[in-house]
Amino acid sequence: MADENVVFIGKKGTMAYVLAVVTQMNQGSSEVFLKARGKAISRAVDVAEIVRNKFVTDVKLGKIEISTEEITSNEGGTLKVSAIEISLKK
C-alpha cells in the first residue's frame, strides 16, 4: 500500500477529509484508505459515507480493518487505542 493514497483522519473538520479523498480519486487513485484512531474513528466513518453518498457515488467499500494500537502516553506509560482502516475503491 502506497502512502500517497492514505488519508489520516484527525481533528480537522469532516469536509476537509472528504475533499482530500475526492481529490485523490479525481487524480486517478483507484483505492483510497482512511485511517483513524480513538475518537476520530466516527469521523472516518462519516467521511466514508459522505464520499460514497454525495460526491463519488460509484465508490465501493473495500476492506474495513479494526485493531488496537499501543501508544506511549505523556506520562511514560502505554495506552491502548482503537484504530480503523477503511478502504474505498472505485
C-alpha positions in Angstrom: 0.0 0.0 0.0 1.5 3.3 -1.1 1.4 6.1 1.4 0.1 8.7 -1.1 -3.3 7.1 -1.2 -3.8 7.1 2.6 -5.8 9.8 4.4 -5.2 10.0 8.1 -8.3 11.3 9.9 -7.6 13.6 12.8 -9.1 16.8 14.4 -9.9 18.8 11.2 -13.5 19.2 10.0 -15.1 16.3 8.2 -15.3 18.1 4.9 -11.5 18.7 4.8 -11.0 14.9 4.7 -13.9 14.4 2.2 -12.1 16.9 -0.1 -8.8 15.0 0.3 -10.4 11.7 -0.7 -12.3 13.2 -3.6 -9.2 14.9 -4.8 -7.2 11.7 -4.7 -10.0 9.9 -6.6 -10.1 12.6 -9.3 -6.3 12.3 -9.7 -6.6 8.7 -10.7 -6.3 6.7 -7.4 -8.5 3.6 -7.7 -8.3 3.0 -4.0 -8.0 5.3 -1.0 -7.5 4.3 2.6 -8.9 6.1 5.5 -7.0 5.6 8.8 -8.2 6.8 12.2 -7.6 6.2 15.9 -9.6 6.7 19.0 -12.2 9.5 18.8 -11.5 10.1 15.2 -13.0 6.7 14.2 -16.5 8.1 14.0 -15.2 11.0 11.8 -13.6 8.4 9.4 -16.9 6.6 9.1 -18.7 9.9 8.4 -16.1 10.8 5.7 -16.5 7.4 4.0 -20.3 7.8 4.0 -20.3 11.3 2.7 -17.9 10.4 -0.1 -20.0 7.4 -1.1 -23.4 9.1 -0.9 -22.8 12.6 -2.0 -19.6 13.0 -4.1 -18.3 9.9 -5.8 -21.3 7.6 -5.9 -19.5 4.8 -7.8 -17.2 4.2 -4.9 -17.5 0.8 -3.1 -16.4 0.0 0.4 -13.4 -2.3 0.4 -12.0 -4.0 3.5 -12.6 -2.5 6.9 -10.0 -3.5 9.4 -10.1 -2.8 13.1 -7.3 -3.1 15.6 -5.8 -1.9 18.8 -2.6 0.1 18.8 -0.4 0.8 21.8 0.9 4.4 22.1 3.2 5.9 24.7 1.4 8.5 26.8 3.0 11.7 28.0 3.4 10.2 31.5 5.6 7.4 30.0 3.0 4.6 30.3 1.4 2.9 27.3 -2.2 3.4 26.2 -4.3 1.0 24.1 -6.2 2.9 21.4 -8.7 1.5 19.0 -7.9 2.0 15.3 -9.8 1.5 12.0 -8.8 1.4 8.3 -11.5 1.8 5.7 -10.7 1.1 2.1 -12.7 3.0 -0.6 -12.4 1.5 -4.2 -13.6 2.9 -7.5 
